[in-house]
């Protein structure tokens, strides 16, 4: 006699399939709330303690171990609901997984990875792809993280497919050793270790679009230390918008800045709200400002630059059959019910999550036109 599949069996298989299909989400910091949550809930996740090394004189300076935390809003309730027949529910788990679970979890994995890829707009660190892509681009990207004192371990580089195509024929990538760990999607996407980065391709890496008529201007007045806002002029009077997430550099200053909010040009002038703050220096009046043009925002980062946080959803009240399963910092709910109004058997696979930039200095973009 055939045994009907239960929500518990399906939820277990779904979590394994979801884990195996993640790329970006398998490379960032993952945290999990054990309590049931709902969309819009805020959870606190712990960040590593920070210590300072000092030279010893007559006495030592005590470092206080203080754990900091960051709030993450669980604002993404992702759902896939499908209509099922009794024949489909009578399949064995292998066939049911191939027909229903695997396609559903691929869609969920794509969505979660896209949410993480969108965090590029928080990142100011930047290195442009050369007109003829070369391994030196990766070295320059590594230097951006080195200057920001990012840890040398757990560095990842996730490339847009078209950017991958530009680099994959280079000897440094062709001869890269394949580690082969992680889930199936990670193994498939992995390109090996190059210049200290574990390199991957992700189809969800996003493009950044700049609609401004000009991407070059100049400081209208000097910017002082700690400034996070300033005015530029000398841009093309054709106008246009510098969108949030646009990166720009000031001649004579080593680091990049990123716009926190969009800025619209008016008569060649724009007011910029940016991060990080200007360091202990002054940027001179009329210093040239150059924005990075439209391009694909591949990401290099230490795993603690970004976080994916999930939490279990409550089982539904009433007669619906349901199961909530947790695995490796992921949680999924499977609900199976009969819809009286439509006379259909429905099954939903849903999950609750939120993403957050934990430390923008631990990440940099590799921007490819």
N, C-alpha and C positions, 0 to 999 in steps of 0.2 A: 504494500500500500504506500502511495506517495505521501510524504509528510510536507504539509504546507510550510513555507518559509515564515518565520516569525520576525517582528520588528527588531528583536535583539540580535538575531543572526545577521540580518541585513545591515544594522547599524555598525556591527563589528567589521563586516566586510567593507562598508562604506568608508570607515575611518582609515583602514589600511590603504584603500584605493586613493583617498584624498592625500594622505601622507606621501604616497608614491608619485603623485602628479604635481606636487609643489616644486617650484624652483626658487624664486626669491624668498618665499616664505620658509624655505628650508635652510636659508643662509643667515637670517637675522635672529636677533634675540627673541625668544618665544616665552610668553608667560601665560599663566592659566589661573583663573579664579575658580575655586572649588565650590563656591556658592552659586545657586541659581540666580541669574540676572535677566534683565529685560532690556530691550533697545533703549539707548539713552543713558543707561547706568554708567557711572564713573567708578573705575577701580584704580587702586594705587599699586604700582609695581616698584620693586626695589632697584636702586642703582648701586653699582659697586662703590665702596668707600674710596676717598681720595686722600693720599698721604703726601707729605712734603719732606724731602731729605735736606738736612741742615748739617753744617760742620759743627763738631763738638768742641766747646771751649771748656769752661770750668764745670758747667752743668749741661744736661741734655734738654732739648726742647721736646715736650710731650706732644705727640699726635693724638688727638681724640678720635676714637673710632665712632664716626657718626654716619649711620646709614641714611641716605637721602632717598626720596621716592618721587615718582612722577605720576600725575593723573592721566589716565587714558580713558577716553569716552568710547563705550561700546556702541557705536552709532551705525554699525552695518549688520542688519539682519538679512542674511542671504537665504533665498528659498528656491527650491526646484520642486514643483509638484507635477506628478505624472498620473495619467489614467492607466489602470492595470486591469487585466482580465484574470479570471480564475485560472486559466491556462498558464499565464505568465507566473502567477503565484505558486503554481505547482512545479515549476522548473527547479532543478537542483541549483545550489548556490553558485556553482561555476558558470552555468549557462545564464542564470539571472544576473550575475555580476557583469558578464560580457555584454548582455543586451541592455541592461538598465543602469546598474551601479557605476560602471566605468565611465560611460559617457556623461552621467550626471556629475561625478566627482571631477572629471576633467574640466567641466564648465565652472564648478565652484573654485577649483584651483586657479583657473585663468583669472577669475574675478579677484581672488585674494591677492594674487601676484600683481595685478593691475593696481590695486589699492596701494600696495607698497611701492610700486614703480612711480606713482604719482607724488611720492614724498621727495622726488628730485627737486621740486620747487623750493624746498627748504635749504638746499645745499648751495653754498657760495663757491667752495673749492672747485677748481675748474682747470681742464687742459684740453685744448682743441686738437682734433685729429689733423695731421699734416695733409697738405694737398696730395702727397704721395704717402699713404700710411706706412709707418715704419715702427720698429720695435722701440725706437727712441721715444715715441708718444707714450708708451707704457712706462718707460723710465721717468718721463716728465710727470706723469700722473702719480707715480709712486713718490716723487719728490714733494708733491703737494701734501700728501698725507704725512710724509716725514717731517716737513716743516711744522705741521699741526700736532706733532708728537703723538700720532696714532700708534697704538701697539703694533709691533712687527708681525705678530701672529694673527691668525683668523682674519686675514685680508681677502676680500672677494672682489672680482670684477665681473659684472654682468652686462653683456653687450646686446645691443639691438641686432636683429638678424642681418641687416645690411652692413652694419659696422663689423660684425663677425666676418662677413664675406670679404671685407677689405684686409683683414689681418690673418685669416686662417691659412693663407698660402705662405706666410713668412716662416722662416726656419725655426724661429723661437717658439712658434705655436705648433708647427708640424712635428717638432721633436719633443714637445712637452710630455712629461710623464703623466699617464692617466692613473689617478688614484682609485677611482671606481668605488667610492664609498657613498653613503647616503641613499636616498630613494631612487626609484627607477628614472624619474624625470631628471634628477640631478645627474645620474650616471649618463643619461642620454645627452643632456645639455652641456656636460663638462668638456672643456677644451684643454685641460691640463694646467700646470702651474708655470706661470711666466712672470719674471721680475717680482717675485714675492706675492703675487696674486693667484688664488685659485680662480680660474677663468671659466665662465659659463655663458651660454646664450639664452635669452628669454624673449619670447615673442611678444611679451607685454611691456617691454621697455617703450617709453612714450616719447613723442617728439615735442619740442618746445617751439612755439610759434611767436615770432616778434612781428607786429604789424606796423611798427613805426616806420616813417619814411626814411629816417636816418638813424644810424646806430653809433654815431660819433658826435660828441659835444665837448664842453669844457666847463670846469667849475665856475660858477658865477661869482663866488666869493670863497675864501679859504674855509676848509673844514677843519675844525679843531679836534683834539683827542676826545674820545668817548662819543663823538657825534654819531647819530643813527638817522639823520635826515639832513638834506642839503639841496641846493638848487643848481641846476646846470642850464647853460644856454648855448647858443651857437649851433643848434641842431637844424636840420632841414625844416623849413617852415611849412612843408607839406603835411605836418602833423602826424597823427597816428598814436597808437597806444603801446607803451612799454608794459607788458603784462607782468603780473606777479610771478616771481620765479625767474625773471630775467637776470642774467649775470652780467656784471660790468667790472671793468678794471680802470684804475686811475694811474696814469703814467707816473712812474717814480715810486709807486707803492707796490709791494710784492704780492699782497693778498687780493683775492677777488671779493666782491660784494654781491648780494642778491636782494632783489626788491621784495619787500614783504607784502606790498599792495601794488596794484596797477597804477601807472602814472601816464596821464595824457599830455602830449605836447601842445603848447599853445604859443604861436609865434616864435617857435624855435626854443622855447623855455619849458623845463619840466621840473617839478618838485619831487624828489626821491625820498622814499622811506625804506631804509635798507638795514641789513645785518651782514656781518658782525659790526660792532662799533669800531670806529677808527681807533687804532692803538696809539700809544704815547708818542704822537708826532702830529704835525700839522700838514694838511694837504693844501698846496698853494693855489691861490686864485689863478684861473685860466689853465690849470693842469688839464690835459686831454683825458676825456672819459670815453671809453670804447665798450659798447655792449656786444656780447656774443650774439650773432645772428641766429636765425631759425636753424634747428638741428635736432638730432636724435640724442636724448639724454641718457646714455649708458652710465652706469653707476659703479664706482669703486668705493669700497667701504669696509670698515671693521664691523664685525657682527653686532657690536653694541651701539652702532650708529642709529639703528632703527629697531622698532619692536612690533611684534604681532601679538595681540592679547586676545584670548578667547575665553568664553564662559559658557557653562551649560544652560540651556533653556529648560524651563519647567515642563514636565509632561502635561498634556492638555487634560482638562477636567472632562468628565462625561465618559461615554463608552468607547472612544477611539482607542485602538491598540497602539502603543507607543513605546519607544526605548530611547534613552539618552546614554551615549557612550563617550568616554574620554580616553585619549591615547596621545602620549608625547606632546602635551601642550595643546592638543586640539580637542574639540568637542563637537558632536553632531547629534541631532535629534531626528528620529525616523517616526512618522505617524502614518498609520494605515486606517482608513475609515471608509464608510459607505455614505455617499452624498444623496440624500433622499430627493432633493429638488431636481437633480440631473440624472438620478438612477445610475451613478457611476461609482466604481471603486477607485479611490484616490490614495496615492502615497506621496508624502512630502519628505524631502531631505533638507533640513534647514540648520543654519549655524549662526552664532552671534560672535562678532569680533570687532576689533578696533585696531588701528595702526597709529604709530607715533614716531616722530623723529626724536631720539633721545639725546644725541649729541651731533650737531651738524658739522663740527670740526673733524669728526671721524669719517667723513665721506667727501667724495669729489666726483665731478662729472667728467666724462670723456665725451665731448660734443662733436658729432659728426654731421656735416651738412646734408 
